[in-house]
Amino acid sequence: MLLTYITYDQDLPFGFCDELVKMSRHFNLVEAKIGRDGDQVLIDEVRNTRIAWLNNKEINDILYFYAVKANTDANWNFDLAASEIPQVSFYEKGNFYDWHYDTGSEKADEDLQRKITVTVTLTDQYKGGDLQVQKWVHPQEPDNFSTIKAMRNRGSVCVFPSYIFHRINKVHNGERVALTSWFRGRKFS
């Protein structure tokens, strides 16, 4: 059976996660936008969080390690040729990111598309804010998504194909901070 995601529970050291959060708080946090018709727009009903970009080769190499490992472990076997700059997302009480998928942000003339999404939970002092991923079922099935409980744990990593629908449900209290990056390959034919 083809997996829709794979997790590595508490795989990264807490100190590493704490330092990433601390470092990211010094960046310019901006309201997160979504892609619509080739533009980046603010739509609070779909995505309500702040983000920063973490352009760091060593961190990107760590995320790439997980992309390659999951690609093999889950038997997706996607070709991977490039990565994007990782994004740190800060979800405070009431913040969320509704159902979406990560493909489609590519421009028509780009040869590479997003194939794999890697996300890391950097904090664990929050309630709500669960990562949920759609199962391989019809969207109208009553039990059509999985709540990935391992992603409530600091240092946990989740990897999934970028075309899988997923969301972060509303944070009830505390602050959820996550690191995400995307890995590209030649377009699916």
N, C-alpha and C positions, 0 to 999 in steps of 0.2 A: 504494500500500500504506500502511495506517495504521501509523504509528510507535508503538512502545511506550515510547520515551524519546527524548530529544534531549540532546546534551551540548555544552558550550561549554568546550573544553579550555584550562585555565590562563587563563581570562578575567579573573579578579580579581587585583589586585596582591598579591604575597607579603606586603608590609608590612601591607596591610589584613587579610589572614588572620592574620598573627602578632599584630596588635593585638587582634583579636577573641578569639583564644585567651587572650592575656594578661589581657584584661578579664574573660573568662568564668571564669577560675580564681579570681576574687575573689567570685564568687557562691556561694550555698549549693547545692552539688551534692547531689543526692538520687538514690537508686536508682530507675531507670526502671521504670515500671509499664506494664501493658497493659490495655486495656479488655476486660472480660468481663462479659457480662450486665448492662450498664449501670453497672458499678463499675470502679474502677481498682485492679488487684491486682498484687502481685509474683509473677512466675512465672519463676524463674531458668532453667528449661529452655527458655524461649522468648526471653527478653530479659535480658541480663546486661550492663548498662552504667550509667553515672551521667550525669545530665543537669542542665542549668540553663536557665532561661528568660531570653531577651534581649529585653526590651521596649524597643525603640529604633525610632523612626519612620524614621530615615534608613536603617537596615539593612533594615527591612521594605520600604521603597520600592525598594531595590536588588533584593531578592528578588522583589517584584512586577513589576519591569521584566522579569526573566527568565521569570516565569510568563506574562506577556503575549506576550513575544517567542516563546517556545516554542509557546504556544497558536496563534500565527499560523504560525510556521515549520513545525510538524508538522501543520498543518491540522486540529487538533482542534476549534477554534472553539467552545469551551465559554464560556458566559456566566460572568463572574467578578464578584462583588459585594462580597466581604469577605475579610479575611485573618485569620490567627491569629498569636499571639505566637510568634516564632521560638524554636526549641529548639537548644541546643548539646549534643551528645552526646560523651562521653569514653569511648573504648574502649581499655582497657589489655589487656595480654597475657591471652588466654583469654576476653575479652569478645566478644559477638556479639549479633545480633538475628535470630532465625530467620524463616522465610517468614511474611509477613503482608501485609496491604494497609491503607491508611490511611483508608479510608471506614468508616463504622459507628460512629464515636465520637460522632456527632450524637445528640442527644436526639430522641425521636419528635415533639415539638412544634416543633422547629426547622425553619424554612423553607429554610435553606441547608445544603448538604452539601459536604464536601471534594471538589474536582474535580481540582486540580493540586497536586502535591508538588514542591517545589524544594529541592535539597540541594547544599551546597557543601563541598568537601574543604578543611579549614583546615590540615592538617599532611600531611607526606609521608614522615616518618621512621618507618615501620612496615612490617611484612610481614604478609600475610594481610589480613583486614578488607575484602575486596572487596565492592563493591556489585554485586549480581546481580539481574537483572530477568527475569521470566518472558516468554517469547516468545508470540506469538499462535498457540500450538499446544495440543493436548490435553496436560494435565498429566502424562500417563503416557508421552508421547513421550520417547525417550532424550535428545535434545538440546533440552530445553525451556526453557533460560534463557540469557541473555547475561551474561558477566562484563564489566563496563564498565571497561576498563583505563584510560581517560582519568581516571577518578575516583580513581586512585592519585596523581594530580598535585595538588599544592597549588594552590588558586585555580580548580580546575575546578568547573563547575556542571552538574548533571544535573536535568532536569525530566521528569516523567512523570505520566500520569493517576493519581490517587490510588487507583483501583480495581485497579491492576496489582499482582500479587504480586511482592514483592521481599524481599531480605534483605541483611544484612551478615554475611559469614562470619567465623569466629573469627580474632581477631588473634593472630599467632604471636609477634611481639615488637614493641617500640616502643609508641607511643600514636597511635591514630587519633582525630582530633577533626573533627567535622562540624557544620555549621549547617543546620537544616531548618525549613521553614515550609510551611503549607498554605493554599491559596486556595479559597474557597468560591463557589458559585453556587446558583441555584435547583435544586431536586431534579430529577434526571432523571425524565422521565415514562415 
